[in-house]
Amino acid sequence: MRRFASLLTQREEFALSVPLKSDVSIHYFMLEGGIFLRVIRLFFILILLMALLPSVVLAEEPIITADAAILIEATTGRVLWEKEGEARHYPASMTKMMTTILLLENIDPAEEIFISPQAAMTENTSLGIKAGERLTAKELTTGMMMVSDNGAAVAIAEAMDGDTATFAKRMNAKAKEIGMENTNFVNPNGLTDPNHYSTPHDIARLARYAMENDDFRQIVQREKETIYWSYPNGRFKNVINTNELLGNYEGITGVKTGWTNAAGGCLTASAKRNGLKLIAVVMHSKTEEDRFSDMRKILDYGFQHVHMVHGFSKEELSRRIFIVDGRMGTTVARPIEDVEYPLMDGEDPSHCSIAYDAPRIVTAPVSGKDVGKVIIKYDDKPVGSVALHSERVEEGFSIGSFLVSVFGWML
């Protein structure tokens, strides 16, 4: 750089030593002391600096009415953008995502659920369910999610645990399992209660978990459906999903709306384009309509400025786990899907790396699900993860597991 400046200085001195053909003083053209050449010199220096500095595109962030919001990449959970993403707010009917996933994981979809007087009298029973009626678990939860029926959520809670208070304990245990760090549930439907709260980040974690369930995805992506009662026989109702983005936003795949006067406009949405899967959450938008316009802006921002870069195929990555008291002594854990890096404009794939977060030794039985994680890092900081699954290992005896129990301290 000094040599470059020196050459410019020599050029300036040379120019000053050459007389002009006109009798106008050179000092007039050089503005008393070579200011003109100094400007040229500065211009070339700026060009050189721009060539040396990395190219970074500054993306204009979405301007929304919601008090809190977040955008994550669905496969890794990486936070791509947020506005008060860890702030507590009422989640309203987005709560029903938890109620639904608990039902899907624990109840046969063909099981009939009885509508109690308490469920029928719950505020805002949009399906019009009445005491004494029965619907299958599949029909009731589909109707609940599509039209946000609060009484249906109460009926599900009663069917699973006898009452809503006990069911709330189940909800909070699941929330802890998923990694929802700042959430507390006291009811299955999201009706306002000072002790019922969550954050955009936690709701995004819930949606990411729930969207891995095939039955859940099938429910939340439906625009219209006909709900059938088991009793009285022949009763049915045509319903339309409260999520107005379905069918009206490119790539939309779910998830759930919410609204109360206290919670304001709430919405969790998922969308997929060109292999990029996004999940976004808005909480406390000013109006019911604002939640949809806010969401469009957030998802547009993500699709415009985020892209996926291939890291590893799931076949390339594995982690051996040793087992005590099992019918096998070891099992191999692999990512449930290929590892890809979600990158913002200007980010360099060479800055990405991975690490394993999995126990070396476990005690049977091994469910095979979520035995660990592949941690995705950018600049050596964790930004996301992909779950590790293995084959199921039953409790029992094997020579291998016996040796693990004896020599495990050496592994």
C-alpha positions as CSV (number, residue, x, y, z in Angstrom):
1,M,0.0,0.0,0.0
2,R,2.9,2.4,0.8
3,R,4.5,1.7,-2.5
4,F,1.2,2.4,-4.3
5,A,0.9,5.7,-2.5
6,S,4.5,6.5,-3.2
7,L,4.0,6.0,-7.0
8,L,1.0,8.3,-6.9
9,T,3.1,10.9,-5.1
10,Q,5.8,10.7,-7.8
11,R,3.2,11.0,-10.5
12,E,1.8,14.1,-8.8
13,E,5.2,15.7,-8.6
14,F,5.8,14.9,-12.3
15,A,2.5,16.5,-13.3
16,L,3.3,19.6,-11.4
17,S,6.6,20.0,-13.2
18,V,5.0,20.0,-16.7
19,P,3.9,23.5,-17.9
20,L,0.5,23.9,-19.6
21,K,0.2,25.2,-23.1
22,S,-2.2,27.8,-21.9
23,D,-1.0,30.6,-19.7
24,V,-3.4,29.5,-17.0
25,S,-1.5,28.6,-13.9
26,I,-1.2,24.9,-13.1
27,H,-2.1,25.8,-9.5
28,Y,-5.6,26.7,-10.7
29,F,-6.2,23.3,-12.2
30,M,-4.7,21.5,-9.3
31,L,-6.7,23.6,-6.8
32,E,-3.8,25.0,-4.9
33,G,-1.7,22.1,-3.8
34,G,-2.7,19.0,-5.7
35,I,-6.2,18.4,-4.2
36,F,-7.5,17.0,-7.5
37,L,-4.7,14.4,-7.6
38,R,-5.3,13.6,-3.9
39,V,-8.9,12.8,-4.7
40,I,-7.8,10.5,-7.5
41,R,-5.4,8.8,-5.2
42,L,-8.0,8.3,-2.6
43,F,-10.4,6.9,-5.2
44,F,-7.8,4.2,-6.3
45,I,-7.1,3.3,-2.6
46,L,-10.8,2.8,-2.0
47,I,-11.1,0.6,-5.1
48,L,-8.1,-1.5,-3.8
49,L,-9.7,-1.8,-0.3
50,M,-13.0,-3.0,-1.8
51,A,-11.2,-5.6,-3.8
52,L,-9.4,-6.9,-0.7
53,L,-12.4,-7.0,1.7
54,P,-14.9,-10.0,1.6
55,S,-18.1,-9.4,-0.2
56,V,-21.0,-9.2,2.3
57,V,-24.6,-8.4,1.2
58,L,-26.6,-6.5,3.8
59,A,-30.1,-7.8,3.7
60,E,-32.9,-5.5,4.7
61,E,-34.7,-7.1,7.6
62,P,-38.5,-7.5,7.7
63,I,-40.5,-4.8,9.4
64,I,-43.4,-6.3,11.2
65,T,-46.1,-5.3,13.7
66,A,-45.6,-8.3,16.0
67,D,-43.9,-7.7,19.2
68,A,-41.9,-10.9,18.9
69,A,-41.0,-13.3,16.1
70,I,-38.4,-15.8,14.9
71,L,-37.3,-17.5,11.7
72,I,-35.5,-20.9,11.7
73,E,-34.3,-23.4,9.2
74,A,-36.4,-26.5,9.8
75,T,-33.9,-29.4,9.3
76,T,-31.2,-27.9,11.6
77,G,-33.1,-25.5,13.8
78,R,-30.6,-22.7,13.0
79,V,-32.0,-19.2,14.0
80,L,-31.8,-17.1,10.8
81,W,-33.6,-14.0,12.1
82,E,-35.4,-12.9,15.2
83,K,-37.1,-10.1,16.9
84,E,-37.3,-10.6,20.7
85,G,-37.2,-14.3,20.0
86,E,-36.8,-15.3,23.7
87,A,-39.5,-12.9,25.0
88,R,-42.4,-14.5,26.9
89,H,-45.9,-14.1,25.4
90,Y,-49.2,-15.9,25.5
91,P,-49.2,-18.6,22.8
92,A,-53.0,-18.7,22.4
93,S,-54.1,-21.6,20.1
94,M,-50.5,-22.4,19.0
95,T,-50.7,-24.4,22.2
96,K,-52.8,-27.0,20.3
97,M,-49.7,-28.1,18.4
98,M,-48.5,-29.7,21.7
99,T,-51.9,-31.2,22.4
100,T,-52.0,-32.7,18.9
101,I,-48.5,-34.3,18.9
102,L,-49.2,-35.8,22.3
103,L,-52.4,-37.4,21.0
104,L,-50.7,-38.7,17.9
105,E,-47.9,-40.3,19.9
106,N,-50.1,-41.9,22.5
107,I,-53.6,-42.7,21.2
108,D,-54.8,-44.9,18.4
109,P,-56.4,-42.7,15.8
110,A,-59.5,-44.9,15.7
111,E,-60.1,-44.7,19.4
112,E,-63.3,-42.8,20.2
113,I,-63.2,-39.8,22.5
114,F,-66.2,-38.8,24.6
115,I,-67.3,-35.2,24.8
116,S,-67.9,-34.3,28.4
117,P,-70.1,-31.4,29.6
118,Q,-67.0,-29.5,30.6
119,A,-65.5,-29.9,27.1
120,A,-68.8,-28.9,25.4
121,M,-69.1,-25.8,27.6
122,T,-65.5,-24.5,26.9
123,E,-65.2,-21.1,25.4
124,N,-65.1,-21.1,21.6
125,T,-66.0,-24.6,20.6
126,S,-66.0,-23.9,16.8
127,L,-66.8,-27.4,15.8
128,G,-70.1,-27.3,17.7
129,I,-69.4,-30.4,19.7
130,K,-72.0,-31.3,22.4
131,A,-71.9,-33.3,25.6
132,G,-72.4,-37.0,25.1
133,E,-71.2,-37.0,21.5
134,R,-68.2,-39.1,20.3
135,L,-65.6,-38.7,17.6
136,T,-62.5,-40.7,16.8
137,A,-59.2,-39.3,17.9
138,K,-58.3,-38.7,14.3
139,E,-61.5,-36.7,13.5
140,L,-61.5,-34.7,16.7
141,T,-57.8,-33.6,16.5
142,T,-58.2,-32.8,12.8
143,G,-61.2,-30.6,13.5
144,M,-59.5,-29.0,16.5
145,M,-56.4,-28.0,14.5
146,M,-58.3,-26.7,11.5
147,V,-60.9,-24.5,13.3
148,S,-59.1,-24.2,16.6
149,D,-61.8,-25.7,18.7
150,N,-61.0,-25.2,22.4
151,G,-63.5,-27.8,23.7
152,A,-61.9,-30.5,21.5
153,A,-58.6,-29.9,23.3
154,V,-60.3,-30.3,26.7
155,A,-61.9,-33.6,25.5
156,I,-58.5,-34.9,24.3
157,A,-56.9,-34.0,27.6
158,E,-59.6,-35.7,29.6
159,A,-59.4,-38.8,27.4
160,M,-55.6,-39.1,27.9
161,D,-55.2,-38.1,31.6
162,G,-58.6,-37.6,33.1
163,D,-58.4,-33.8,33.5
164,T,-56.7,-30.8,32.0
165,A,-54.4,-30.2,35.0
166,T,-52.8,-33.6,34.8
167,F,-52.6,-33.3,31.0
168,A,-50.7,-30.0,31.5
169,K,-48.1,-31.9,33.4
170,R,-47.6,-34.2,30.5
171,M,-47.4,-31.1,28.2
172,N,-44.6,-29.6,30.3
173,A,-42.7,-32.8,30.5
174,K,-42.8,-33.0,26.7
175,A,-41.8,-29.4,26.4
176,K,-38.7,-30.1,28.5
177,E,-37.9,-33.1,26.3
178,I,-38.1,-31.1,23.2
179,G,-35.9,-28.3,24.6
180,M,-38.5,-25.6,25.2
181,E,-36.6,-23.7,27.8
182,N,-39.0,-20.9,28.6
183,T,-42.4,-22.4,28.4
184,N,-45.2,-23.3,30.8
185,F,-48.5,-24.9,29.9
186,V,-51.6,-24.9,32.2
187,N,-54.3,-25.9,29.7
188,P,-54.5,-27.8,26.4
189,N,-56.0,-25.0,24.3
190,G,-54.1,-21.8,25.0
191,L,-56.9,-19.8,26.7
192,T,-55.3,-16.9,28.6
193,D,-53.8,-17.6,31.9
194,P,-50.9,-15.7,33.6
195,N,-49.0,-18.9,34.0
196,H,-49.5,-20.1,30.5
197,Y,-46.7,-18.7,28.3
198,S,-44.0,-19.4,25.7
199,T,-41.6,-17.7,23.4
200,P,-41.2,-17.5,19.6
201,H,-38.1,-19.7,19.8
202,D,-39.8,-22.4,22.0
203,I,-42.8,-22.5,19.7
204,A,-40.5,-22.9,16.7
205,R,-38.8,-25.8,18.5
206,L,-42.3,-27.4,19.1
207,A,-43.2,-26.9,15.4
208,R,-39.9,-28.3,14.2
209,Y,-40.5,-31.4,16.4
210,A,-44.1,-31.9,15.4
211,M,-43.5,-31.4,11.7
212,E,-41.3,-34.6,11.8
213,N,-44.5,-36.6,12.4
214,D,-46.3,-37.7,9.2
215,D,-49.8,-37.6,10.6
216,F,-49.2,-34.1,12.1
217,R,-48.0,-32.8,8.7
218,Q,-51.1,-34.3,7.0
219,I,-53.4,-32.4,9.4
220,V,-51.8,-29.0,9.3
221,Q,-51.4,-28.8,5.5
222,R,-55.2,-29.3,4.8
223,E,-57.1,-26.3,3.6
224,K,-60.6,-28.0,3.8
225,E,-61.9,-31.1,5.4
226,T,-65.1,-32.9,6.4
227,I,-65.2,-34.0,10.0
228,Y,-67.4,-37.0,10.8
229,W,-68.9,-37.9,14.2
230,S,-69.1,-41.5,15.5
231,Y,-72.2,-40.6,17.5
232,P,-74.6,-39.3,16.6
233,N,-74.2,-41.5,13.5
234,G,-74.3,-39.5,10.3
235,R,-73.4,-36.1,11.7
236,F,-70.6,-34.3,9.9
237,K,-69.3,-30.8,9.4
238,N,-67.3,-29.1,6.6
239,V,-64.5,-27.0,7.9
240,I,-61.9,-24.6,6.5
241,N,-58.5,-24.1,8.0
242,T,-57.9,-20.9,9.9
243,N,-54.4,-20.6,8.4
244,E,-55.1,-18.2,5.5
245,L,-51.7,-18.8,4.0
246,L,-52.6,-22.3,2.9
247,G,-53.2,-22.1,-0.8
248,N,-52.2,-18.4,-0.8
249,Y,-48.4,-18.5,-0.2
250,E,-46.0,-20.4,-2.4
251,G,-44.6,-23.5,-0.7
252,I,-46.7,-23.2,2.5
253,T,-47.0,-26.5,4.5
254,G,-48.7,-25.5,7.8
255,V,-48.9,-24.9,10.8
256,K,-51.2,-23.2,13.4
257,T,-52.9,-19.9,14.1
258,G,-53.7,-18.3,17.4
259,W,-55.7,-15.3,18.7
260,T,-57.0,-13.9,22.0
261,N,-57.3,-10.3,23.1
262,A,-54.4,-10.8,25.4
263,A,-52.2,-12.8,23.0
264,G,-53.0,-10.7,19.9
265,G,-52.3,-12.3,16.5
266,C,-50.2,-15.4,16.7
267,L,-49.1,-17.7,13.9
268,T,-46.7,-20.5,13.3
269,A,-46.0,-21.2,9.6
270,S,-43.8,-23.6,7.7
271,A,-42.9,-23.4,4.0
272,K,-40.6,-25.2,1.6
273,R,-39.0,-24.0,-1.7
274,N,-36.2,-25.5,-3.7
275,G,-35.1,-27.8,-0.8
276,L,-35.1,-25.0,1.8
277,K,-37.5,-25.6,4.7
278,L,-38.4,-22.7,7.0
279,I,-40.4,-22.4,10.2
280,A,-41.4,-18.9,11.5
281,V,-43.4,-17.7,14.5
282,V,-45.0,-14.4,15.2
283,M,-46.5,-13.5,18.6
284,H,-48.7,-10.5,19.5
285,S,-49.3,-9.0,16.1
286,K,-51.6,-6.0,16.2
287,T,-54.5,-7.6,14.4
288,E,-55.6,-11.0,13.1
289,E,-54.7,-9.9,9.6
290,D,-51.3,-8.5,10.6
291,R,-50.1,-12.0,11.7
292,F,-50.4,-13.1,8.1
293,S,-48.8,-10.1,6.5
294,D,-46.0,-10.2,9.1
295,M,-45.5,-13.9,8.3
296,R,-45.3,-13.2,4.6
297,K,-42.5,-10.7,5.1
298,I,-40.5,-13.0,7.4
299,L,-40.8,-16.0,5.0
300,D,-40.0,-13.8,2.0
301,Y,-36.9,-12.6,3.8
302,G,-35.8,-16.2,4.5
303,F,-36.3,-17.4,0.9
304,Q,-34.5,-14.4,-0.5
305,H,-31.4,-14.6,1.7
306,V,-30.9,-18.2,2.8
307,H,-29.6,-21.1,0.8
308,M,-28.6,-24.7,1.7
309,V,-25.1,-26.1,1.1
310,H,-24.5,-29.8,1.1
311,G,-22.3,-31.0,3.9
312,F,-22.5,-34.8,4.3
313,S,-24.8,-37.6,3.2
314,K,-26.3,-39.5,6.2
315,E,-24.4,-42.6,5.0
316,E,-21.1,-40.8,5.4
317,L,-21.6,-40.1,9.1
318,S,-21.9,-42.6,11.9
319,R,-21.2,-42.9,15.7
320,R,-20.7,-46.3,17.4
321,I,-22.6,-46.6,20.7
322,F,-21.8,-49.3,23.2
323,I,-24.6,-51.0,25.1
324,V,-24.9,-52.5,28.6
325,D,-27.5,-55.1,29.4
326,G,-28.6,-55.5,25.8
327,R,-29.1,-58.2,23.3
328,M,-26.4,-56.5,21.3
329,G,-23.2,-55.0,22.6
330,T,-23.1,-52.1,20.1
331,T,-25.2,-50.1,17.7
332,V,-24.5,-47.5,15.1
333,A,-26.2,-44.1,15.1
334,R,-26.6,-42.1,11.9
335,P,-28.2,-38.8,11.1
336,I,-31.9,-39.1,10.2
337,E,-31.2,-37.1,7.1
338,D,-28.3,-35.6,5.1
339,V,-26.4,-32.8,6.9
340,E,-26.8,-29.5,5.0
341,Y,-25.7,-26.1,6.1
342,P,-28.2,-23.2,6.0
343,L,-26.2,-20.1,5.1
344,M,-27.1,-16.5,4.9
345,D,-25.9,-14.3,2.0
346,G,-22.2,-13.6,2.4
347,E,-21.5,-16.6,4.6
348,D,-18.7,-19.0,3.6
349,P,-19.3,-22.8,3.6
350,S,-15.7,-23.4,4.6
351,H,-16.5,-21.9,8.0
352,C,-18.9,-24.8,8.7
353,S,-18.0,-27.9,10.7
354,I,-19.7,-30.7,12.6
355,A,-19.3,-32.5,15.9
356,Y,-21.1,-35.4,17.6
357,D,-23.1,-35.0,20.8
358,A,-24.0,-38.6,21.8
359,P,-23.2,-40.9,24.8
360,R,-20.4,-43.4,24.3
361,I,-22.2,-46.0,26.5
362,V,-26.0,-46.5,27.1
363,T,-28.0,-49.0,29.0
364,A,-30.6,-51.1,27.1
365,P,-33.4,-50.9,26.1
366,V,-32.4,-48.4,23.3
367,S,-35.4,-47.0,21.5
368,G,-33.3,-46.1,18.4
369,K,-34.8,-42.5,18.3
370,D,-32.9,-39.4,19.3
371,V,-29.8,-41.2,20.7
372,G,-27.7,-38.1,20.0
373,K,-27.1,-35.2,17.6
374,V,-24.8,-34.1,14.9
375,I,-24.0,-30.5,16.0
376,I,-23.6,-28.0,13.1
377,K,-21.2,-25.2,13.7
378,Y,-20.4,-21.9,12.0
379,D,-17.1,-20.3,13.0
380,D,-16.9,-23.0,15.7
381,K,-20.2,-21.8,17.3
382,P,-23.2,-24.2,17.4
383,V,-26.0,-23.0,15.1
384,G,-28.1,-26.2,14.6
385,S,-28.3,-29.9,14.8
386,V,-29.6,-33.1,13.2
387,A,-30.9,-36.0,15.3
388,L,-29.0,-39.3,15.4
389,H,-31.1,-42.5,15.2
390,S,-30.0,-46.1,15.6
391,E,-31.6,-49.5,15.4
392,R,-33.7,-50.6,18.3
393,V,-31.9,-52.8,20.9
394,E,-33.9,-54.7,23.5
395,E,-32.9,-55.4,27.0
396,G,-31.2,-58.8,27.5
397,F,-27.9,-60.5,27.6
398,S,-25.1,-60.8,25.0
399,I,-21.4,-61.4,25.3
400,G,-20.8,-58.0,23.7
401,S,-22.9,-56.1,26.3
402,F,-21.3,-58.1,29.1
403,L,-17.8,-57.1,27.9
404,V,-19.0,-53.5,27.7
405,S,-20.1,-53.6,31.3
406,V,-16.7,-55.0,32.4
407,F,-14.4,-52.9,30.2
408,G,-16.6,-49.9,29.6
409,W,-14.3,-47.7,31.6
410,M,-11.6,-48.2,28.9
411,L,-13.8,-47.1,26.0
